[in-house]
């Protein structure tokens, strides 16, 4: 799930819009006092806009102690430092004003590399967000990083939902991804720890892991994951192996007599509900079943069914 979501600028604009909505001035009946007040407010807003981008003393900037990413690759940091030494900081860091100091929201690697070079000041975009917004942005900014694997992304999304009471729909808006993508990513966390570890260490792809989600037996999930990793199995080969378990030969023969219309209906339902959908029987009689893997999954399916 590389390149997940919208750019950081678009992400930050969500919070700017929220703050702007909260700080709207309701204009009462015009008189001298209210006119002066509104003039002062407008002047203050104009000054704030001017101060948003500025060169800041590097010693007045602090790292975010709640930064989700705790380790920084030394080699990559040195390479960035060498680049800054030649080209400078091309993209400003983003900071939150806290009293007379500034806390990093995004761009800690650039700040660290700039300190290695010995820069005295760094270009920064200054924001004024609440502690909750800063924490939320930090998580989302890390989720959007190219070098995160799908399990790290899933954990970031899960943390957003649990800590800030966000729904999959709200997360999808903030990341600029559809809800089915969010749901499919979160399902990776339902896999056994052994399978998750294989994905985290890049011995198994997220595509392989998604094939295994449909299996209910945890031991089979681990066995097939290990087999796929050891034998360098393709995702398609693993899909076939999983299907041979979920749809044994008798069911495969039964499915063969299903009409094209029924199979197309099942495929459409899988896309709509973003989960496994199956059908047993034929056009005259049978059963359609929909899998779900969490309470949020169930709520999402219910909302789709009851949506008018």
C-alpha positions in Angstrom: 0.0 0.0 0.0 2.7 2.4 -1.0 2.0 6.0 -1.6 -1.1 5.9 0.6 -3.3 9.0 0.7 -3.2 12.6 -0.1 -0.3 15.0 0.4 0.6 16.5 3.8 -0.6 19.9 2.6 -4.0 18.6 1.9 -4.0 16.7 5.2 -3.1 19.8 7.2 -5.8 21.8 5.5 -8.4 19.5 7.1 -7.3 20.7 10.5 -7.0 24.3 9.4 -10.6 24.2 8.1 -11.7 22.7 11.4 -10.0 25.4 13.4 -11.3 28.1 11.1 -14.8 26.8 11.6 -14.4 26.8 15.4 -13.0 30.4 15.4 -15.6 32.0 13.1 -16.7 35.4 14.4 -20.5 35.9 14.4 -21.1 39.5 13.4 -23.6 41.3 15.6 -25.5 44.5 14.7 -22.9 47.0 13.5 -21.6 49.6 15.9 -18.3 51.3 16.6 -17.2 48.7 19.2 -18.0 45.7 17.1 -16.5 47.3 14.0 -13.2 47.9 15.9 -13.3 44.3 17.3 -13.8 42.8 13.8 -11.0 45.0 12.4 -8.7 43.8 15.2 -9.6 40.1 14.5 -9.1 40.5 10.7 -5.7 42.2 11.4 -4.7 39.4 13.7 -5.6 36.8 11.1 -3.6 38.6 8.4 -0.6 38.8 10.7 -0.9 35.1 11.5 -0.9 34.3 7.7 2.3 36.3 7.3 4.0 34.5 10.2 3.0 31.0 9.0 6.2 30.5 7.0 9.4 31.7 8.5 13.0 30.9 9.3 13.2 29.6 12.8 16.2 29.3 15.1 17.0 25.5 15.1 17.6 25.6 18.9 14.0 26.8 19.5 12.6 23.7 17.9 11.8 20.5 19.9 11.1 17.0 18.7 7.6 15.6 19.2 7.8 13.2 22.1 4.7 11.5 20.8 6.3 10.9 17.4 5.1 7.4 16.3 8.5 6.6 14.6 11.2 6.2 17.3 14.1 5.1 15.2 15.8 6.9 12.3 18.1 5.0 9.8 21.6 6.4 10.4 22.7 5.9 6.7 19.6 7.6 5.3 20.0 10.4 7.8 23.6 11.0 6.7 22.5 11.0 3.0 19.9 13.6 3.8 22.4 15.6 5.7 24.8 15.5 2.7 22.0 16.6 0.4 21.0 19.5 2.7 24.7 20.6 2.8 24.6 21.1 -1.0 21.0 22.1 -1.8 19.6 23.3 1.6 16.2 22.3 2.9 13.9 22.3 -0.1 10.7 21.5 1.8 10.0 23.4 5.1 9.3 21.4 8.2 5.9 21.9 9.9 5.9 23.0 13.5 3.3 23.8 16.2 3.8 27.0 18.3 4.0 26.2 22.0 4.7 29.3 24.0 8.0 30.7 22.9 9.1 27.4 21.4 8.1 25.2 18.5 7.3 21.5 18.4 7.8 19.4 15.2 4.6 18.1 13.6 6.2 16.8 10.4 9.8 16.8 9.1 11.8 15.6 12.1 14.3 13.8 9.7 15.0 17.2 8.0 15.5 18.9 11.3 17.9 16.2 12.6 19.8 16.3 9.3 20.0 20.1 9.5 21.5 19.9 13.0 24.1 17.5 11.7 25.1 20.0 9.0 25.2 22.8 11.6 22.5 25.0 10.2 21.4 27.8 12.6 17.9 28.3 11.2 15.5 26.2 9.2 12.5 27.1 7.1 9.2 26.2 8.8 5.5 26.4 8.4 4.0 27.4 11.7 0.6 26.0 12.8 -1.5 26.4 15.9 -3.2 23.0 16.6 -4.6 21.4 19.7 -2.6 18.5 21.3 -5.1 16.0 19.9 -4.7 17.4 16.4 -0.9 17.3 16.6 -1.0 13.7 17.8 -3.4 12.7 15.0 -1.4 14.5 12.3 1.8 12.8 13.5 0.2 9.4 13.2 -1.3 10.1 9.7 2.0 11.6 8.4 3.8 8.5 9.4 1.1 6.3 7.8 1.7 8.1 4.6 5.4 7.4 4.5 6.7 5.4 1.6 8.9 3.2 3.7 6.2 1.8 6.1 5.1 -1.7 5.5 1.4 -2.6 5.4 1.4 -3.9 9.0 2.8 -0.6 10.3 0.2 1.2 8.3 -2.5 -1.0 9.7 -1.3 -0.4 13.2 -1.3 3.4 12.6 -4.9 3.3 11.3 -6.0 1.1 14.2 -4.4 3.5 16.7 -6.1 6.5 15.1 -9.5 4.7 15.3 -9.0 3.6 18.9 -7.4 6.7 20.4 -9.4 9.3 18.7 -12.7 7.4 18.2 -12.6 7.7 14.4 -14.6 5.5 12.1 -13.2 3.9 9.0 -15.1 6.5 6.9 -13.4 9.4 8.9 -10.0 7.8 8.5 -10.6 7.3 4.7 -11.3 11.0 4.4 -8.1 12.0 6.2 -6.0 9.6 4.2 -7.7 10.2 0.9 -8.4 6.5 0.4 -11.7 4.7 0.0 -13.1 2.8 2.9 -12.7 -0.6 1.4 -8.9 0.0 1.3 -8.9 0.9 4.9 -11.0 -2.2 5.8 -8.7 -4.5 3.9 -5.6 -3.1 5.5 -7.0 -3.4 9.0 -7.8 -7.1 8.4 -4.1 -7.8 8.3 -4.1 -7.3 12.1 -6.5 -10.3 12.6 -3.7 -12.7 11.4 -1.6 -14.6 13.9 1.5 -13.0 15.2 3.7 -15.4 13.3 2.2 -14.3 10.0 2.3 -10.7 10.9 6.0 -11.1 11.7 6.7 -12.5 8.2 5.1 -9.4 6.6 7.0 -7.0 8.9 10.3 -8.6 8.0 9.5 -8.5 4.3 9.5 -12.3 4.0 5.9 -12.3 3.0 4.0 -9.6 1.1 0.8 -8.0 2.2 -0.8 -9.5 -0.9 0.0 -13.0 0.4 -1.3 -12.1 3.8 -4.6 -10.9 2.5 -5.1 -14.3 0.9 -4.9 -15.9 4.3 -7.4 -13.7 6.0 -10.3 -15.7 4.6 -9.1 -18.9 6.5 -10.6 -19.4 9.9 -8.0 -21.8 11.2 -5.0 -20.0 12.6 -2.7 -23.0 12.4 -3.5 -23.3 8.6 -2.8 -19.6 8.2 0.6 -20.0 9.8 1.4 -23.2 7.9 0.5 -21.7 4.5 2.3 -18.4 5.3 5.5 -20.3 6.2 5.1 -22.5 3.1 4.6 -19.4 0.8 7.6 -17.7 2.4 10.0 -20.6 2.2 9.0 -21.6 -1.4 8.9 -18.1 -2.7 5.3 -18.7 -3.8 3.5 -16.2 -5.9 0.3 -14.5 -4.6 -1.7 -16.2 -7.3 -0.3 -19.7 -6.4 -1.2 -19.0 -2.7 -4.7 -17.9 -3.7 -5.2 -21.2 -5.5 -4.0 -23.1 -2.5 -6.3 -21.2 -0.1 -9.2 -21.8 -2.5 -8.6 -25.5 -2.5 -9.1 -25.4 1.3 -12.0 -23.0 1.4 -13.7 -24.6 -1.6 -12.9 -28.3 -1.7 -13.7 -30.4 -4.8 -17.4 -31.2 -4.1 -18.1 -27.5 -3.7 -16.1 -26.7 -6.8 -18.2 -29.1 -8.9 -21.3 -27.5 -7.4 -20.0 -24.0 -8.2 -19.4 -25.1 -11.8 -23.1 -25.4 -12.4 -23.8 -21.9 -11.1 -24.8 -19.4 -13.8 -22.6 -16.6 -15.0 -25.2 -14.1 -13.6 -25.0 -15.7 -10.1 -21.2 -15.6 -10.1 -21.2 -12.0 -11.3 -23.6 -11.1 -8.5 -21.2 -12.7 -5.9 -18.2 -10.7 -7.4 -20.2 -7.5 -7.3 -21.2 -8.1 -3.7 -17.5 -8.7 -2.8 -16.5 -5.3 -4.3 -19.4 -3.5 -2.6 -18.9 -5.0 0.8 -15.1 -5.2 0.5 -15.1 -8.6 2.1 -15.4 -12.3 1.2 -18.8 -13.2 -0.2 -19.8 -16.7 -1.3 -22.7 -18.6 -2.8 -23.8 -22.2 -2.3 -26.4 -23.6 -4.7 -27.7 -22.4 -8.0 -30.2 -19.9 -9.5 -33.2 -21.8 -8.1 -32.1 -22.4 -4.5 -29.1 -21.8 -2.4 -27.4 -19.5 0.2 -25.3 -16.3 0.0 -22.9 -15.6 2.9 -20.9 -12.5 3.8 -17.8 -12.7 6.0 -16.9 -10.0 8.5 -13.8 -9.8 10.7 -14.6 -7.1 13.3 -17.3 -5.1 14.9 -16.4 -2.2 12.7 -16.6 -4.5 9.6 -20.1 -5.5 10.7 -21.2 -1.9 11.2 -19.9 -1.0 7.8 -21.8 -3.8 6.1 -24.9 -2.8 8.0 -24.5 0.8 6.8 -24.2 -0.2 3.2 -27.2 -2.5 3.4 -29.4 0.1 5.1 -28.2 3.1 3.1 -31.0 4.7 1.2 
